Amino acid sequence: MIWYPYTQMKHMKAPYKIVDAEGVYLHTDDGRKLIDSVSSWWSVIHGYKNPELNAAIISQVQKFSHVMLGGLTHEPVEKLSQKLREYLPGELDYCFFSDSGSVAVEVALKMSLQYFVNRGENRRTKILALENAYHGDTFKAMEAGDDEDYHFILKALENSTQNTIHIPTKIPELERAFENYHDELNCLIVEPLLQCAGGFRIYDLEFLKRARELCDEYGVLLIFDEVATGFGRTGNRFVADLVLPDILILGKALTGGYIGHAVTVANQKVFDGFYDDNSEHALMHGPTFMGNALACSVALKSIEIFERENYLAKIRNIERIAKREFANFDSEFVKEIRILGGCVCIECVNSEIIRGFQEFAFERGVFNRPFLKYIYTMPPYIISESELVKIFGVMKDYLRAI
Ligand SMILES: *Cc1c(COP(=O)(O)O)cnc(C)c1O
């Protein structure tokens, strides 16, 4: 029996069963073809069954699928870390791999705390984070996040959230938090520019620039959780290209959505905080499947395609088409339409409105999974104009029909 995610099992309707997938299409067991308008939780940026990605995995699987990274190493992980070193901005040079975004967030938060503990600064126990943040489902990630669904469970753990301060994405509040807590903070962690699971909220780049200044002024580490925004989703390759963090977290699209894998990338300064004759200053972490050879092979190929096929131009095109298609659209059920890069979100006036959307879209050949009061799309970047127009048409038709 499968226990499905984010779902009251008692009320769950049967999920659609997928038997094949190619390009942007999912094929169901009853012979339907559905456009995957959410790229399997924002990860499948090249679409399904990409011949080059398939070949990369097949070639590696014939050598070996996995060896542990404790005491062993291999070409795919060496090449990927070298590639990321060249590809990422600044001195983001040290790759710590893990099997999921949540774990990569845990690693970043542990790194940040220990960075100061290693220096004897034991008071820096607090993390600064944003309201409406989402950083994953493990415990420290839940604390850093600000998801209504987690408040309920975290409440059961007394004092579990006392080490996290949440602020809105407003510069005065940011400055006040630094004034009040700077000597207790080890990091500021943000989803830069676009908060995804918390409702696709776009905020100002100036906030991040000010955050960088304040982190420098007070010696606090800046962490960008780009698990969702990385690899082009905001229209930038990485938001880290615009403002440089000390630690960058990538996941989801890292492997083109083929295999769960993530990486926590530290800059020279953070790495130096662990590099020491004292073995207690080592980072004590090591997920079993970190640096998995299949994941690294497919990630390398994914980045190669992203660069070679000029994906940033494809993403700009998605944004342009979205703006055009929604330019004259208005509905009493819509509070706001937000478009940034390869992300389009319709915030509805309440959660009732989205209720029938999944079935409506399914009947018209589109797979979507709205949540809270958001109807959104994050399509694979390879989507064609007509397929995009179809997704947007389904969204508009639904809001006209209810
Ligand atoms: C999805 C997500 C995570 C968690 O990644 P998993 O691979 O699901 O553990 C963390 N941070 C952000 C910003 C995400 O969108």
The ligand as a Gaussian input file, in Angstrom:
#p B3LYP/6-31G(d) Opt

LIG

0 1
 C       11.383000      21.246000      -3.285000
 C       12.194000      22.168000      -2.458000
 C       13.011000      21.688000      -1.414000
 C       13.026000      20.232000      -1.012000
 O       13.552000      19.399000      -1.975000
 P       13.240000      17.817000      -1.908000
 O       14.086000      17.246000      -2.992000
 O       11.774000      17.672000      -2.138000
 O       13.641000      17.358000      -0.551000
 C       13.789000      22.590000      -0.729000
 N       13.780000      23.890000      -1.029000
 C       13.009000      24.393000      -2.018000
 C       13.077000      25.843000      -2.321000
 C       12.172000      23.550000      -2.754000
 O       11.379000      24.052000      -3.706000

